[in-house]
Amino acid sequence: MERIISGTDMKKVDEYTINEVGIPSLVLMERAAKSVADLIEETTDKNSEVIAIAGTGNNGADGVAVCRMLYIDGYNTCIYIMGNIDKATQEFKTQIEIAQKLGIEIKDASRLTRDEMDKKHVIVDSIFGVGLSRNVEGDYKKLIEAINQSKAKVYAVDIPSGLNADTGKVMGVAVKADYTVCFGELKLGAVLYPGADYCGKLSFDNIGFPDVSYKKCETVYKYHTSDDLKLIPKRPNYSNKGTYGKLLVIAGNKDITGAAFLCAKAAFRTGAGLVRIFTAKENREVIQKLLPEAMVNVYDTDDFDKKALDACIEWANVIAIGPGIGTGGIQKNMVEAVLESRKNTVIDADGINVISQNVKLKKMLHKNVILTPHLGEMARFENKTIDEIKDNLVKSAFNINYMYNANGILKDARSVAVTQDDIYINMTGNSGMATAGSGDVLTGIVAGLLAIGCNVENATTLAPYIHGIAGDLVATKMPKASIMATDIIEEIKNIMPQ
């Protein structure tokens, strides 16, 4: 597990480290600059011409220090200042003074043209830092547009200038970097879209912030790494299929067969021991051929037998409901019966749509439920527009827990997983996974993790991570445009621990 911090909270960390812990600002700045300078030296050669385009705040001071370090190491460098140096921070003035004493050329960035930029190999972007809160306009906008049109390789200091470090929103215009080095931790605005598209290859360097400083953060977001796969329970040698759960998948209607198959197969690949599918009678033959490992119980939409459903619910210790079931009276009764059971439950797709239409069902949500909506389903659930959900992705996901006491995975290019205690941003996956059935696969992974013994919190946060890794593995073998949900399922076996 690693941390992600909002720009607002990172400022608090910085201030506490300097003012309370007592680590001087210039010490942190030297370490920050060295992390960027080292990256430039790793990815360019000393014949490269480097310019730092610096604002007059501390982010600009970082850029000036980067330029100075590269100059000392033999690079041809120049500093372009954007802004009134008389109003600069003391750290910026100190860094400029050092650069002047070394003989580094310093120029006015407002006179820098795109043609001049094209003659340079590297641009160090240090115009704005994490404190930007209003749209970029005037000469600053023209400068950033020229940077984006230039042929130079761009390295952003902490965050690309023009991005909101809290939301990832582009503040009118933003630098499109090839590399971004965040200081302390990854910034929330650098991992959420559209900001993530502006960062290029993203990395971070602690630069010396002590853990005690992070206690000042209002919210610490997290993301999984491969080490966290150890949270998945090991399979004991002395076991049987019942050891790994009895999973009931309620999915598919008479017109949709694939959702039930994809969800159930993904659960099997994740390790579920027994999977029973409850689906419309029209699907029985197809599912039995596609997935003979699953047990299949069916219902008649014209003569629904609730006792058959109740028997399946009684049998199960984990339930997944929603993919392809449709919406209507029968579906409402299904969802209500599942919620009444209080069992570990994953609710996706039409299951969420049914709940969205019924206040009573919303009130029945509980801490053993995991909702997995995409943006459209979340918009219906919250009675908002898709744009409102997209613009407040983290808050919308958080509301699943805050408003309804449930857990959730709000699916997007950066899915947000929320539990009773934590908020995780998923850092895996790719655009090829935007394909029919991909969400059904995720539901199966969540349910499979619950079946094999993961607690609700770990199943909620690990499932999108595993789902994304599977998609990334597929993308190494075929064009993203060709990826299908079934391809994602087949890579799960290469991720799960032995």
C-alpha positions as CSV (number, residue, x, y, z in Angstrom):
1,M,0.0,0.0,0.0
2,E,1.2,3.5,-0.9
3,R,-0.3,6.9,-0.2
4,I,-1.8,9.6,-2.4
5,I,-2.2,13.1,-1.0
6,S,-4.2,16.1,-2.2
7,G,-2.3,19.2,-3.0
8,T,-4.0,21.0,-0.1
9,D,-2.9,18.4,2.4
10,M,0.6,18.3,0.9
11,K,1.0,22.0,1.7
12,K,0.1,21.2,5.3
13,V,2.7,18.4,5.3
14,D,5.3,20.8,3.9
15,E,4.5,23.6,6.4
16,Y,4.5,21.2,9.4
17,T,7.8,19.7,8.4
18,I,9.4,23.2,8.1
19,N,7.8,25.0,10.9
20,E,7.3,22.3,13.6
21,V,9.8,19.5,12.8
22,G,12.4,22.1,11.8
23,I,13.7,20.8,8.5
24,P,14.6,23.9,6.6
25,S,12.8,24.6,3.4
26,L,16.0,24.9,1.4
27,V,17.0,21.4,2.5
28,L,13.8,19.9,1.2
29,M,14.2,22.0,-1.9
30,E,17.7,20.6,-2.6
31,R,16.4,17.0,-2.3
32,A,13.4,17.7,-4.5
33,A,15.6,19.3,-7.2
34,K,18.0,16.5,-7.1
35,S,15.3,13.9,-7.7
36,V,14.3,15.8,-10.9
37,A,17.9,16.4,-12.0
38,D,18.7,12.7,-11.5
39,L,15.7,11.7,-13.7
40,I,16.8,14.1,-16.4
41,E,20.3,12.7,-16.3
42,E,19.0,9.1,-16.5
43,T,16.8,9.9,-19.5
44,T,19.0,12.4,-21.5
45,D,22.6,12.9,-22.4
46,K,24.9,15.8,-21.5
47,N,24.7,17.1,-25.0
48,S,21.1,18.1,-24.2
49,E,20.3,21.8,-23.8
50,V,18.1,22.3,-20.8
51,I,15.9,25.3,-19.9
52,A,14.0,25.8,-16.6
53,I,10.9,27.9,-17.0
54,A,10.2,29.1,-13.5
55,G,7.6,31.0,-11.7
56,T,8.6,33.1,-8.7
57,G,7.2,30.8,-6.0
58,N,8.9,27.8,-4.4
59,N,8.0,25.6,-7.3
60,G,10.0,27.9,-9.5
61,A,12.8,27.8,-6.9
62,D,12.8,24.0,-7.3
63,G,13.2,24.4,-11.1
64,V,16.1,26.9,-10.7
65,A,17.9,24.4,-8.4
66,V,17.3,21.6,-11.0
67,C,18.9,23.8,-13.6
68,R,21.9,24.6,-11.3
69,M,22.5,21.0,-10.5
70,L,22.5,20.0,-14.2
71,Y,24.8,22.9,-15.0
72,I,27.3,21.7,-12.4
73,D,27.1,18.2,-14.0
74,G,28.1,19.6,-17.4
75,Y,24.7,20.4,-19.1
76,N,24.2,23.5,-21.1
77,T,21.4,25.3,-19.1
78,C,19.5,28.5,-19.0
79,I,16.8,29.8,-16.6
80,Y,13.7,31.7,-17.8
81,I,11.8,33.6,-15.2
82,M,8.0,34.1,-15.4
83,G,6.7,36.7,-13.0
84,N,7.8,39.7,-10.9
85,I,11.0,38.7,-9.1
86,D,10.4,41.5,-6.6
87,K,7.4,39.6,-5.3
88,A,9.2,36.2,-5.3
89,T,9.6,34.0,-2.3
90,Q,12.8,34.2,-0.3
91,E,13.7,30.7,-1.4
92,F,13.4,31.7,-5.0
93,K,15.6,34.7,-4.5
94,T,18.2,32.6,-2.8
95,Q,18.2,30.0,-5.6
96,I,18.5,32.7,-8.3
97,E,21.3,34.3,-6.4
98,I,23.2,31.0,-6.4
99,A,22.6,30.5,-10.1
100,Q,23.9,34.0,-10.9
101,K,27.1,33.5,-8.9
102,L,27.7,30.3,-11.0
103,G,27.2,32.3,-14.2
104,I,24.0,30.5,-15.4
105,E,22.2,32.7,-17.9
106,I,18.9,34.1,-16.7
107,K,16.3,35.5,-19.1
108,D,12.7,36.8,-19.2
109,A,10.3,33.9,-20.0
110,S,7.6,36.3,-21.3
111,R,9.9,36.8,-24.3
112,L,10.5,33.1,-24.9
113,T,9.1,31.9,-28.2
114,R,8.2,28.5,-29.4
115,D,11.0,28.6,-32.0
116,E,13.5,29.1,-29.2
117,M,11.9,26.2,-27.3
118,D,12.2,24.0,-30.3
119,K,16.0,24.5,-30.3
120,K,16.2,23.1,-26.7
121,H,16.1,19.4,-25.9
122,V,14.6,19.6,-22.4
123,I,12.2,22.0,-20.6
124,V,11.9,21.9,-16.8
125,D,8.4,23.1,-16.0
126,S,8.3,24.9,-12.6
127,I,5.8,27.7,-13.3
128,F,3.1,26.7,-10.8
129,G,3.0,24.3,-8.0
130,V,0.3,22.6,-6.0
131,G,-1.3,25.8,-4.8
132,L,-2.9,26.8,-8.1
133,S,-6.6,27.6,-7.6
134,R,-7.7,29.8,-10.5
135,N,-7.6,29.5,-14.3
136,V,-4.4,30.3,-16.1
137,E,-4.7,33.3,-18.3
138,G,-2.8,36.0,-20.3
139,D,1.0,35.6,-20.8
140,Y,1.1,32.5,-18.6
141,K,-1.5,30.8,-20.8
142,K,0.4,31.7,-24.0
143,L,3.6,30.3,-22.4
144,I,2.1,27.0,-21.5
145,E,0.5,26.7,-24.9
146,A,4.0,27.3,-26.5
147,I,5.5,24.6,-24.2
148,N,2.9,22.1,-25.4
149,Q,3.6,22.9,-29.0
150,S,7.3,22.6,-28.7
151,K,9.4,19.6,-29.6
152,A,11.3,19.6,-26.3
153,K,11.0,16.8,-23.7
154,V,9.1,18.2,-20.7
155,Y,9.8,17.4,-17.1
156,A,7.2,18.7,-14.6
157,V,8.4,19.7,-11.1
158,D,5.9,18.2,-8.5
159,I,2.8,18.6,-10.8
160,P,2.4,19.9,-14.4
161,S,1.7,23.7,-14.3
162,G,-2.0,24.4,-14.8
163,L,-3.4,21.3,-13.0
164,N,-5.5,21.5,-9.9
165,A,-3.5,19.3,-7.5
166,D,-6.7,18.3,-5.6
167,T,-9.0,17.3,-8.4
168,G,-6.9,16.8,-11.6
169,K,-8.9,19.5,-13.3
170,V,-7.2,21.5,-16.0
171,M,-7.3,25.2,-14.9
172,G,-7.9,26.6,-18.4
173,V,-4.7,25.2,-19.8
174,A,-1.9,22.9,-18.4
175,V,1.5,21.7,-19.4
176,K,1.6,18.3,-21.1
177,A,4.6,16.7,-19.5
178,D,6.6,13.7,-20.6
179,Y,7.7,13.1,-17.0
180,T,6.4,14.3,-13.6
181,V,8.1,13.9,-10.3
182,C,5.8,14.4,-7.3
183,F,7.4,15.4,-4.0
184,G,6.5,13.5,-0.8
185,E,3.7,11.4,-2.3
186,L,1.8,11.2,-5.5
187,K,-0.7,14.1,-5.8
188,L,-4.4,13.3,-6.1
189,G,-4.6,15.7,-9.1
190,A,-1.8,13.8,-10.9
191,V,-3.6,10.5,-10.7
192,L,-7.2,11.4,-11.4
193,Y,-8.3,12.2,-14.9
194,P,-7.9,14.4,-16.8
195,G,-4.8,15.3,-14.8
196,A,-3.2,11.9,-15.3
197,D,-3.1,12.5,-19.0
198,Y,-0.9,15.5,-18.5
199,C,1.7,13.9,-16.3
200,G,3.4,11.5,-18.7
201,K,5.5,9.0,-16.7
202,L,4.6,9.6,-13.1
203,S,6.9,9.0,-10.1
204,F,7.5,10.4,-6.6
205,D,10.3,11.0,-4.2
206,N,9.8,11.3,-0.4
207,I,12.5,14.1,-0.3
208,G,12.6,13.8,3.6
209,F,9.1,14.4,4.9
210,P,8.7,12.4,8.2
211,D,5.7,10.3,8.8
212,V,4.6,12.5,11.7
213,S,3.9,15.3,9.2
214,Y,1.3,13.3,7.4
215,K,-0.9,13.3,10.5
216,K,-1.8,16.8,9.5
217,C,-3.6,15.5,6.4
218,E,-7.3,15.6,6.3
219,T,-7.5,12.6,4.1
220,V,-4.8,10.1,3.1
221,Y,-5.8,8.2,0.0
222,K,-4.2,4.8,-0.8
223,Y,-3.3,2.6,-3.7
224,H,-2.3,-1.1,-3.9
225,T,1.0,-2.5,-5.1
226,S,1.9,-6.1,-5.8
227,D,3.0,-6.6,-2.2
228,D,-0.6,-6.3,-1.2
229,L,-1.6,-9.5,-2.9
230,K,-0.4,-11.2,0.3
231,L,-3.7,-10.0,1.8
232,I,-5.4,-12.8,-0.2
233,P,-5.8,-15.8,2.1
234,K,-3.6,-18.8,1.3
235,R,-5.2,-22.0,0.3
236,P,-4.6,-24.7,2.9
237,N,-3.4,-28.1,1.7
238,Y,-6.2,-29.8,3.7
239,S,-9.3,-28.3,2.1
240,N,-12.2,-29.0,-0.3
241,K,-14.3,-27.0,-2.6
242,G,-16.6,-25.9,0.2
243,T,-13.6,-24.4,1.9
244,Y,-13.5,-21.7,-0.8
245,G,-17.0,-20.5,-0.4
246,K,-20.5,-21.0,-1.8
247,L,-21.2,-18.2,-4.2
248,L,-24.6,-17.4,-5.6
249,V,-24.6,-15.3,-8.8
250,I,-28.0,-13.8,-9.6
251,A,-27.5,-12.5,-13.1
252,G,-28.9,-12.5,-16.6
253,N,-32.4,-12.3,-18.0
254,K,-34.0,-14.0,-20.9
255,D,-32.3,-11.6,-23.3
256,I,-28.9,-11.5,-21.6
257,T,-26.8,-14.6,-21.0
258,G,-23.3,-13.4,-21.1
259,A,-23.3,-11.4,-17.9
260,A,-24.0,-14.5,-15.7
261,F,-21.3,-16.4,-17.5
262,L,-18.6,-13.7,-17.3
263,C,-19.3,-13.0,-13.6
264,A,-19.3,-16.6,-12.6
265,K,-16.2,-17.6,-14.6
266,A,-14.3,-14.6,-13.2
267,A,-15.2,-15.8,-9.7
268,F,-14.0,-19.3,-10.4
269,R,-10.7,-17.9,-11.8
270,T,-10.3,-15.9,-8.6
271,G,-10.6,-19.1,-6.5
272,A,-14.3,-19.6,-5.6
273,G,-14.9,-23.2,-4.8
274,L,-18.7,-23.5,-5.5
275,V,-20.7,-21.2,-7.8
276,R,-24.4,-21.4,-8.3
277,I,-26.1,-19.2,-11.0
278,F,-29.7,-18.1,-10.5
279,T,-30.9,-16.9,-13.9
280,A,-33.8,-16.9,-16.3
281,K,-34.8,-20.3,-17.6
282,E,-33.9,-19.3,-21.2
283,N,-30.2,-19.2,-20.2
284,R,-29.9,-22.7,-18.7
285,E,-28.6,-24.6,-21.7
286,V,-26.1,-22.0,-22.9
287,I,-24.6,-21.5,-19.4
288,Q,-24.3,-25.2,-18.8
289,K,-22.4,-25.6,-22.1
290,L,-20.2,-22.5,-21.5
291,L,-19.5,-23.2,-17.8
292,P,-20.1,-26.8,-16.8
293,E,-18.4,-26.2,-13.4
294,A,-21.3,-24.0,-12.2
295,M,-24.6,-25.2,-10.8
296,V,-27.6,-23.6,-12.5
297,N,-30.9,-22.8,-11.0
298,V,-33.5,-21.0,-13.1
299,Y,-36.7,-19.0,-12.8
300,D,-39.7,-18.3,-15.0
301,T,-40.4,-14.6,-15.5
302,D,-44.1,-15.4,-16.1
303,D,-44.4,-17.5,-12.9
304,F,-41.7,-16.5,-10.5
305,D,-41.0,-18.9,-7.6
306,K,-39.6,-16.9,-4.7
307,K,-39.1,-20.1,-2.7
308,A,-36.5,-21.2,-5.2
309,L,-34.6,-17.9,-4.8
310,D,-34.8,-18.2,-1.0
311,A,-33.4,-21.7,-1.1
312,C,-30.4,-20.4,-3.2
313,I,-29.8,-17.5,-0.8
314,E,-30.0,-19.9,2.2
315,W,-27.3,-22.1,0.5
316,A,-24.9,-19.3,-0.2
317,N,-22.4,-17.5,2.0
318,V,-21.6,-14.9,-0.6
319,I,-24.0,-13.3,-3.2
320,A,-23.4,-11.3,-6.3
321,I,-26.5,-9.8,-7.9
322,G,-27.3,-7.4,-10.7
323,P,-25.4,-8.1,-14.0
324,G,-28.0,-8.2,-16.8
325,I,-31.0,-9.0,-14.6
326,G,-33.1,-6.1,-15.8
327,T,-35.4,-3.9,-13.7
328,G,-38.9,-4.5,-12.6
329,G,-41.0,-6.1,-9.9
330,I,-39.2,-9.5,-10.0
331,Q,-35.8,-7.9,-9.8
332,K,-36.9,-5.7,-6.9
333,N,-38.0,-8.8,-5.0
334,M,-34.7,-10.4,-5.7
335,V,-32.7,-7.5,-4.4
336,E,-34.8,-7.1,-1.4
337,A,-34.5,-10.8,-0.5
338,V,-30.7,-10.6,-0.9
339,L,-30.4,-7.5,1.3
340,E,-32.6,-9.1,4.0
341,S,-30.1,-11.9,4.2
342,R,-27.4,-9.6,5.5
343,K,-24.8,-11.8,3.8
344,N,-21.6,-10.6,2.1
345,T,-23.1,-9.2,-1.1
346,V,-21.8,-7.6,-4.3
347,I,-24.4,-5.5,-6.2
348,D,-23.7,-4.3,-9.7
349,A,-25.5,-3.0,-12.8
350,D,-29.2,-3.5,-12.8
351,G,-29.1,-4.4,-9.1
352,I,-27.9,-0.8,-8.5
353,N,-30.5,0.6,-10.9
354,V,-33.3,-1.2,-9.0
355,I,-32.1,0.2,-5.7
356,S,-31.9,3.7,-7.2
357,Q,-35.6,3.6,-7.8
358,N,-36.5,2.5,-4.3
359,V,-35.9,4.5,-1.1
360,K,-36.7,1.4,1.1
361,L,-33.9,-0.6,-0.6
362,K,-31.4,2.2,-0.1
363,K,-32.2,2.1,3.6
364,M,-31.5,-1.6,3.6
365,L,-27.9,-1.3,2.5
366,H,-25.4,-2.4,5.1
367,K,-21.7,-2.8,5.9
368,N,-21.5,-6.2,4.2
369,V,-22.6,-4.8,0.8
370,I,-20.2,-3.7,-2.0
371,L,-21.8,-1.6,-4.7
372,T,-19.9,-1.5,-8.1
373,P,-21.5,1.3,-10.2
374,H,-20.1,2.9,-13.3
375,L,-20.6,6.7,-13.7
376,G,-24.1,6.4,-15.3
377,E,-25.3,4.0,-12.5
378,M,-23.9,6.3,-9.9
379,A,-25.6,9.3,-11.4
380,R,-29.0,7.5,-11.2
381,F,-28.2,6.3,-7.7
382,E,-27.5,9.8,-6.5
383,N,-30.0,11.5,-8.8
384,K,-27.3,13.6,-10.4
385,T,-25.8,14.1,-13.8
386,I,-22.9,12.1,-15.1
387,D,-20.8,15.2,-15.2
388,E,-21.5,16.0,-11.6
389,I,-20.3,12.5,-10.6
390,K,-17.3,12.8,-12.9
391,D,-16.3,16.2,-11.5
392,N,-16.6,14.9,-7.9
393,L,-15.4,11.3,-8.4
394,V,-13.9,10.7,-4.9
395,K,-16.7,12.5,-3.1
396,S,-19.3,10.5,-5.0
397,A,-17.6,7.2,-4.1
398,F,-17.2,8.3,-0.5
399,N,-21.0,9.0,-0.3
400,I,-21.6,5.3,-0.8
401,N,-20.2,4.7,2.7
402,Y,-21.0,8.1,4.3
403,M,-24.7,8.1,3.2
404,Y,-25.5,4.4,3.0
405,N,-23.0,2.6,5.3
406,A,-22.0,0.4,2.3
407,N,-18.7,-0.2,0.5
408,G,-18.2,0.8,-3.1
409,I,-16.2,0.7,-6.2
410,L,-17.0,3.7,-8.4
411,K,-15.7,2.5,-11.8
412,D,-13.9,4.9,-14.1
413,A,-10.5,5.2,-15.7
414,R,-9.3,5.6,-12.2
415,S,-11.7,3.6,-10.1
416,V,-12.3,4.7,-6.5
417,A,-12.8,2.0,-3.9
418,V,-14.3,3.1,-0.6
419,T,-14.6,1.0,2.6
420,Q,-15.6,1.7,6.2
421,D,-12.1,3.0,6.9
422,D,-10.3,3.8,3.7
423,I,-10.4,5.3,0.2
424,Y,-8.3,3.6,-2.5
425,I,-7.5,5.0,-6.0
426,N,-6.8,2.1,-8.4
427,M,-3.7,2.7,-10.4
428,T,-3.9,-0.3,-12.8
429,G,-5.8,-0.9,-16.0
430,N,-6.0,0.6,-19.4
431,S,-8.5,1.9,-22.0
432,G,-8.8,-1.5,-23.7
433,M,-10.8,-2.6,-20.7
434,A,-13.6,-0.2,-21.7
435,T,-15.5,-3.1,-23.3
436,A,-18.7,-4.9,-22.9
437,G,-18.7,-7.3,-19.9
438,S,-15.6,-5.9,-18.2
439,G,-17.8,-4.7,-15.3
440,D,-19.3,-8.2,-15.0
441,V,-15.8,-9.6,-14.7
442,L,-15.0,-7.1,-11.9
443,T,-18.1,-8.2,-10.0
444,G,-17.0,-11.8,-10.3
445,I,-13.5,-11.0,-8.9
446,V,-15.0,-9.1,-5.9
447,A,-17.4,-12.0,-5.2
448,G,-14.6,-14.6,-5.7
449,L,-12.4,-12.8,-3.2
450,L,-15.2,-12.8,-0.6
451,A,-15.8,-16.5,-1.3
452,I,-12.2,-17.5,-0.6
453,G,-12.1,-15.6,2.7
454,C,-11.1,-12.0,2.0
455,N,-12.8,-9.6,4.3
456,V,-15.1,-7.0,2.8
457,E,-12.6,-4.2,3.0
458,N,-9.8,-6.1,1.2
459,A,-12.2,-7.6,-1.4
460,T,-13.4,-4.1,-2.2
461,T,-10.0,-2.5,-2.7
462,L,-8.1,-5.5,-4.2
463,A,-10.6,-6.4,-6.8
464,P,-10.2,-3.4,-9.1
465,Y,-6.4,-3.7,-8.6
466,I,-6.5,-7.4,-9.8
467,H,-8.9,-6.5,-12.6
468,G,-6.6,-3.8,-13.8
469,I,-3.5,-5.9,-13.7
470,A,-5.3,-8.6,-15.8
471,G,-6.2,-6.0,-18.3
472,D,-2.7,-4.7,-18.4
473,L,-1.4,-8.2,-19.0
474,V,-3.8,-8.6,-21.9
475,A,-2.6,-5.3,-23.4
476,T,1.0,-6.7,-23.6
477,K,-0.3,-9.4,-26.0
478,M,-2.8,-7.6,-28.3
479,P,-3.9,-4.1,-29.3
480,K,-6.1,-2.5,-26.6
481,A,-8.8,-2.1,-29.2
482,S,-9.1,-5.9,-29.5
483,I,-9.4,-6.7,-25.7
484,M,-12.6,-8.6,-24.7
485,A,-13.9,-9.4,-21.3
486,T,-13.1,-13.0,-21.7
487,D,-9.4,-12.1,-22.3
488,I,-9.3,-10.3,-19.0
489,I,-10.7,-13.4,-17.2
490,E,-8.0,-15.6,-18.6
491,E,-5.2,-13.4,-17.1
492,I,-6.6,-13.7,-13.6
493,K,-4.8,-17.0,-13.2
494,N,-1.5,-15.3,-13.7
495,I,-2.1,-12.9,-10.8
496,M,-3.6,-14.9,-8.0
497,P,-1.1,-16.2,-5.4
498,Q,-0.2,-19.9,-5.5
